[in-house]
Amino acid sequence: MAKIKLTGHASGSGVITVTAPNTSTDRTITLPDNTGSLLTSSDSLPAANLTGTLPAISGANLTGLVSTLSALTDTTVSTSDPTGTSNVSATGHLWVNKSSGETYICTDATNNANVWINVASGSGDIGDAPDNVEYLVVAGGGGGGHAGGGGGAGGYRTASSFAVGSGSITVTIGAGGSGGASTTQGGDGSNSVFSTITSNGGGGGGITSWGAESETGRAGGSGGGGGVNYPSTSLTTGGAGTSGQGNAGGGGAWNGNNDNYASGGGGGAGASGGNGGNFAYKTAYGGTGGNGLASSITGSSVTRAGGGGGQSYGSNLNNLGGAGGSGGGGNKGTTGTANTGGGGGGATTLGNGQAGGSGIVIIAYPDNHKAITTIPGTLTYSVSTSSRSGYRVYSFTAGTGSIVF
C-alpha cells in the first residue's frame, strides 16, 4: 500500500497549516501518479501542458471585452464618409458609414492626406488619385492688326470627363499674340495644352493696307478680323476659326471716302466677329468682337474667349464701334484680358494693334480624391476647395510643365 509522507524543509521555520473546509461530507483528494509542484495564484500554466479536451468556461465574469464595432480603438462608425483629413492613428483603420452601408479601410494615414479604399457597398475611394477630371483649356488670344482688325479669341475646349492615368501630364498656358505695328498683322496667340487636348491660339487681326501688306485676318482658334484694302471698297476677309474651338473674324471696308475706314472684329468662342462699316458722314464703325462662352467649372459662371474689336477711323473723329466681345475681348485700342484668351483690339484710329490676352487651363475633380502630387515650379497656379462645393479646382495661369496626379 502506498503511503503519504510530509517532509519539512530544513532551512525553513514557517508552519504549513492544512485546514479542512466547513463540511459534513467526506472528501477525497487523489494525487496524480507523477512528480511535480502545485500551482499557486501567481503561477502560469504552460500551454504545452494543456492537452485533451478542456471543460467549458463561462465568460460571465470576463472583463475588457466589447460588443460593438464602435467600441474598438481602430474602428470608426459614423453617419458620414471619412475624408482626407480624418487623420486616424494608423493604416488599417476601419471606417463604417452606417447610413449608406459603405465601408472604408485606411491605406495611408499621412496627416491631412489620408487615403481610404472603399471595400463595401457603393463606389469611390477617398484620398486616391482621380480617374477622371473636368477641364477647360483656353489658348492665348490673337493681337489686333496695325490700324486694322481685332484679334481672334484663343481656342476654347472643355469637357466634363477626361481620363487621367498615373503618368505625367503636360500643361501649357498659351501667351497672347502681340499687337501689329508698322503695317504688320497682329501676332497669333500661343496654344494651350492639357494632356492630349490642344486649344489653338487666336488669329491675329489684318491691317489697313495701302500696298502689299495683308489686310486679311489670320486663322486661329477664332479668326482675326479683316483690315481694310485701300482703295478697294470690297469687304475684306476675316480669318477662319477652328471647328469646335471658335469662330471666324469679321471683314473690314473703306467707304470710298479717303477718311473713312472700319475693320472687322475678331471671332469669339461663342460667335463670329462683326464686320466693320455702317458708315455715316465722316463716321466709321469698327466691327464688334465675337462673344465668348461661359463656364461654371470653378463654381461661378465666367465668360472667356471673346474677340477683339475692330479699328475705325472717321475724318471728323467719329471713330465709333469696335467693342470687344464678352469674355475678355479688348475694345479697339485695348488689350485682351489676361487668362481669358480674349483677342486684342485693333487700333483706336490708325495706330498699332493691341496684344491678345493669355490663356488658361482649369482642372476640377471631386475633393474626396487627393491633391495633385507633383506640380513643377515652372507652372503658375492656384487651387481651391471652396469655390465649388465638393471639388478641387486647379487654375493654371502661366508657364508649362508636367503634373502627376
C-alpha positions, 0 to 999 in steps of 0.5 A: 500500500502506498503511503503519504509522507510530509517532509519539512524543509530544513532551512525553513521555520514557517508552519504549513497549516492544512485546514479542512473546509466547513463540511459534513461530507467526506472528501477525497483528494487523489494525487496524480501518479507523477512528480511535480509542484502545485500551482499557486495564484501567481503561477502560469500554466504552460500551454504545452501542458494543456492537452485533451479536451478542456471543460467549458468556461463561462465568460460571465465574469470576463472583463475588457471585452466589447460588443460593438464595432464602435467600441474598438480603438481602430474602428470608426462608425459614423453617419458620414464618409471619412475624408482626407483629413480624418487623420486616424492613428494608423493604416488599417483603420476601419471606417463604417458609414452606417447610413449608406452601408459603405465601408472604408479601410485606411491605406495611408494615414499621412496627416491631412492626406489620408487615403481610404479604399472603399471595400463595401457597398457603393463606389469611390475611394477617398484620398486616391488619385482621380480617374477622371477630371473636368477641364477647360483649356483656353489658348492665348488670344490673337493681337489686333492688326496695325490700324486694322482688325481685332484679334481672334479669341484663343481656342476654347475646349472643355469637357466634363470627363477626361481620363487621367492615368498615373503618368505625367501630364503636360500643361501649357498656358498659351501667351497672347499674340502681340499687337501689329505695328508698322503695317504688320498683322497682329501676332497669333496667340500661343496654344494651350495644352492639357494632356492630349487636348490642344486649344489653338491660339487666336488669329491675329487681326489684318491691317489697313493696307495701302500696298502689299501688306495683308489686310486679311485676318489670320486663322486661329482658334477664332479668326482675326478680323479683316483690315481694310484694302485701300482703295478697294471698297470690297469687304475684306476677309476675316480669318477662319476659326477652328471647328469646335474651338471658335469662330471666324473674324469679321471683314473690314471696308473703306467707304470710298471716302479717303477718311473713312475706314472700319475693320472687322472684329475678331471671332469669339468662342461663342460667335463670329466677329462683326464686320466693320462699316455702317458708315455715316458722314465722316463716321466709321464703325469698327466691327464688334468682337465675337462673344465668348462662352461661359463656364461654371467649372470653378463654381461661378459662371465666367465668360472667356474667349471673346474677340477683339474689336475692330479699328475705325477711323472717321475724318471728323473723329467719329471713330465709333464701334469696335467693342470687344466681345464678352469674355475678355475681348479688348475694345479697339485700342485695348488689350485682351484680358489676361487668362481669358484668351480674349483677342486684342483690339485693333487700333483706336484710329490708325495706330498699332494693334493691341496684344491678345490676352493669355490663356488658361487651363482649369482642372476640377475633380471631386475633393474626396480624391487627393491633391495633385502630387507633383506640380513643377515650379515652372507652372503658375497656379492656384487651387481651391476647395471652396469655390465649388462645393465638393471639388478641387479646382486647379487654375493654371495661369502661366508657364508649362510643365508636367503634373502627376496626379 
